[in-house]
Amino acid sequence: MPVEPKSIFIAPCDDSPTGWRGFYQHILKLHDLEREKRHRIVSDPATADLILLTDANDDDLFQTLRKNPLVKRYPEKVFTIYEGDFPQRFLPGIYTSMPKSVWNLGRFATGGYSYCYAKHGNTVDLLKDKTRTGEIFFSFIGRGRAKVREQLFKLRFNRTDVVIEDSSSFNYFTSHTNHQATQQLRYLEISMKSRFMLCPRGQGTSSIRLFDAMQMGVAPVIISDKWIRRADVDWESFAVFVKEKDIARSPQLLAAYESHWREMGELARSAWDKWFRAENEFNYIVDSLAEIKARRVLPERVMRLTWPFILARVQLRRALSRWKHGAEPAAPFTPAPSRSNT
């Protein structure tokens, strides 16, 4: 990356008056923000090098994505983008939490949470004092609903300079009360006092906390064995990778990096500025899709033969979730029930 200039056609999966359009409009805004206009948006899918379908709706088992006529008409140049925790392998594209697998076959690239930030607000923007004090060795304030996080809450590190707090009573994606502001400010205060910030995976393999840490200039500790990292970022210069099974050994593992915490934090912020600012994302999206298309192993017409099995897996997961939790867990990156186009 970067690749040669490409033309791209962008459309929501459901272009009816009541269809989701939030992610579609977000991509258009990213194009407007892009500093280096290398790629162009076209109005005719037939002439486009790439086609990007947005706003896949998992509420209907991705039906508007699977049955979109462009998928059948242009199978080898159609892609999608999805920030949710439960990605499915129907179409190639950019998925924030697609887990590593031998079955990925080079069809996927990783992504961030820019649409999530645009929709729900960026907590880090509330930060007033940007001074990092480093009085806390490492911290984690977050919700459960993931095995590695539940394990973390049970650990006792027997150190006064470690902060681990379960904030499951607060949901960033749905809370809109005064309690929200209190929780967010507490999160920011503890983070800015921390030398390292634990970023264990959530329900998906990624975590928005990783990008928060980088933006705050705090060295992230990435705890997610199946997360697909972005290839053009020098992660080892500012992040520490801890295997999920080794989370209890975090103090010993981080001790080797303790004297470099401030420098690592500065490099984390520099990496965020270079690779993850909204002004740089449109080109990354198009470049990534072009690379996926160039390295294709099997034709998408062949991959479509796997769709019945993927769909059966989605249905099974939902049935198990209803049995375990009583209802399907809320998908924080799908649009609101009002079907607002904002």
FIMIKOL-463729 format. One line per 5 residues: number of its first residue (from 1); their letters; for each residue x negated, y negated, z of C-alpha. Coordinates in steps of 0.1 Angstrom, whole numbers, m for minus. Each point is the difference from the previous one (the first is absolute). Layout:
# residues N
NUM) A) X:Y:Z; ...
***
This chain:
# residues 342
1) MPVEP) 0:0:0; 8:m25:m14; 13:14:m33; 6:m17:m33; 31:m22:m1
6) KSIFI) 33:18:m2; 36:m8:m8; 25:12:26; 38:2:0; 15:m3:35
11) APCDD) 36:8:10; 20:12:30; 11:36:m1; 37:m11:1; 5:m31:m20
16) SPTGW) 38:m2:7; 13:m31:18; 1:20:33; m34:16:m3; m31:m6:21
21) RGFYQ) m23:m27:m13; m21:m11:29; m32:18:m10; 4:m10:m36; 2:m37:10
26) HILKL) m30:4:22; m21:14:m28; 9:m30:m21; m11:m23:28; m33:19:2
31) HDLER) m5:m6:m37; 6:m38:6; m25:0:29; m27:19:m19; m31:m22:m4
36) EKRHR) m14:18:m30; 27:6:m25; m14:31:m18; 32:19:m6; 32:m12:m16
41) IVSDP) 36:9:7; 21:8:m31; 37:3:m6; 1:30:m22; m9:34:15
46) ATADL) m8:14:m34; m29:m24:m5; m14:3:35; m31:20:9; 15:7:34
51) ILLTD) 35:1:15; 6:m6:37; 33:9:16; 6:m15:34; 25:3:29
56) ANDDD) 2:38:1; 28:7:25; m5:30:22; 36:m3:13; 12:16:m32
61) LFQTL) m29:26:m2; m18:m23:m25; 28:6:m25; m3:m34:m17; m37:7:m5
66) RKNPL) 4:35:m13; 28:m8:m24; m13:m33:m13; 1:2:m38; m35:m14:m3
71) VKRYP) m14:30:18; 14:23:m27; m9:m23:m29; m35:m9:11; m12:28:24
76) EKVFT) m37:m6:m5; 0:m37:8; 26:m3:27; m11:m6:37; 14:m11:33
81) IYEGD) m11:m17:32; 12:9:35; m10:m11:35; 22:24:20; m12:27:24
86) FPQRF) 14:29:m19; m12:m2:m36; 10:26:m26; m19:12:m30; 26:m6:m27
91) LPGIY) m20:m27:m19; m36:m11:1; m8:m34:14; m11:m18:31; 11:14:34
96) TSMPK) m10:m15:33; 3:33:19; m5:28:m26; m19:27:18; m31:17:m14
101) SVWNL) 8:32:m19; m15:22:m27; 34:m5:m17; m4:m37:m4; m20:6:m32
106) GRFAT) m12:m36:m2; 36:m13:m4; m1:m24:30; m18:m30:13; 3:m14:35
111) GGYSY) 17:m33:8; 5:m25:28; 30:m16:16; 4:m33:m18; 37:5:m7
116) CYAKH) 5:9:36; m18:m32:11; 21:m21:m24; 33:16:12; m6:2:37
121) GNTVD) m27:m26:6; m37:3:7; m5:2:38; m36:m12:m4; 13:m33:m13
126) LLKDK) 12:m8:35; m36:0:12; m11:m33:14; m33:6:17; m23:20:m23
131) TRTGE) m27:5:26; m10:36:6; m12:6:35; m8:37:0; 8:5:37
136) IFFSF) 21:31:m9; m19:30:m14; 28:13:m22; 38:m4:0; 32:14:m15
141) IGRGR) 34:m15:4; 26:18:m22; 29:23:m4; 1:38:2; 17:23:m25
146) AKVRE) m33:16:m11; m18:29:16; m34:m17:3; 16:m31:16; 19:21:26
151) QLFKL) m33:17:8; m16:m34:4; 26:m11:25; m7:30:22; m38:m6:2
156) RFNRT) m16:m15:30; m33:m16:m10; m7:m12:36; m14:m33:m11; 12:m35:10
161) DVVIE) m10:m14:m34; 23:22:m21; 37:m9:m7; 25:25:m13; 36:m10:0
166) DSSSF) 31:17:m13; 22:m27:m16; 27:23:m14; 27:m23:15; m10:m25:m27
171) NYFTS) 4:6:m37; m18:m25:m22; 23:10:m30; 33:m5:18; m4:m22:31
176) HTNHQ) 10:m36:m4; 2:m13:36; m20:m20:25; m14:33:11; m16:3:m34
181) ATQQL) m20:m32:4; m12:11:35; m11:34:m13; m18:m15:m30; m19:m25:21
186) RYLEI) m10:27:24; m13:22:m29; m20:m29:m14; m14:m10:34; m13:35:7
191) SMKSR) m13:5:m35; m20:m32:1; m16:11:33; m10:34:m15; m33:11:m14
196) FMLCP) 18:28:m19; 36:6:m9; 13:36:m3; 20:5:m32; 16:35:3
201) RGQGT) 23:11:m28; 37:m5:5; 27:21:m16; m19:m6:m32; m37:4:m5
206) SSIRL) m6:m37:0; 6:m27:26; 8:m37:m4; m22:m4:31; m31:6:m21
211) FDAMQ) 6:m30:m21; 10:m21:30; m34:9:16; m19:m9:m31; 18:m34:m4
216) MGVAP) m7:m7:37; m37:8:m4; 2:30:24; m19:32:m9; 26:27:m7
221) VIISD) m3:36:11; 18:20:m26; 16:32:13; 17:17:m29; m14:31:m15
226) KWIRR) 21:m1:m32; 0:m37:m8; m13:m9:m34; m24:m29:3; m4:m26:m27
231) ADVDW) m31:9:m20; m14:m35:m7; m3:m10:37; m31:7:21; 19:14:29
236) ESFAV) m30:13:19; m14:m35:4; 28:m11:23; 22:29:9; m4:31:22
241) FVKEK) 16:32:m11; 11:24:28; 16:34:m8; 34:5:15; m13:29:21
246) DIARS) m27:m21:15; 21:m29:12; m7:9:37; m37:m6:m8; 6:m35:m12
251) PQLLA) m22:m17:27; m30:22:m7; 4:m4:m38; 4:m37:2; m30:m5:23
256) AYESH) m23:4:m30; 16:m31:m16; 5:m21:31; m30:m23:m6; 13:m9:m35
261) WREMG) 37:m7:8; m2:m37:m8; m18:5:m33; 24:28:m10; 30:m22:8
266) ELARS) m14:m28:m22; m5:25:m29; 35:13:5; 14:m35:m5; m22:m5:m30
271) AWDKW) 12:32:m15; 36:m10:6; m6:m34:m17; m16:17:m30; 22:30:m5
276) FRAEN) 33:m4:18; 12:m36:m4; 32:m4:m19; m18:m21:m26; m21:30:m10
281) EFNYI) 26:27:0; 17:m2:m34; m32:8:m18; m7:29:24; 34:15:m8
286) VDSLA) m4:m2:m37; m36:12:1; 9:29:21; 29:11:m22; m23:m3:m31
291) EIKAR) m25:22:17; 26:26:9; 11:1:m36; m35:4:m13; m9:29:24
296) RVLPE) 32:19:m5; m6:38:4; 34:13:m11; 27:m17:m21; 29:m15:20
301) RVMRL) 24:21:m21; m16:30:16; 0:m15:35; 38:m5:m3; 4:37:3
306) TWPFI) m10:m3:36; 28:m25:8; 26:26:11; m25:12:26; m8:m35:12
311) LARVQ) 37:m8:3; 6:32:20; m28:m10:24; 16:m35:5; 33:16:8
316) LRRAL) m15:24:24; m19:m27:18; 32:m20:4; 19:30:13; m28:7:26
321) SRWKH) m1:m36:10; 38:m1:6; m3:32:21; m29:m14:20; 9:m36:4
326) GAEPA) 37:0:m7; m4:m23:m30; m25:m8:m27; m26:m24:13; 3:m35:m13
331) APFTP) m21:m8:m31; m16:m34:8; m9:m8:m35; 33:6:m17; 22:m31:m5
336) APSRS) 27:m10:25; 34:16:m2; 14:m33:m13; m18:7:m33; m13:m36:1
341) NT) m21:m10:m30; m22:m22:21
***
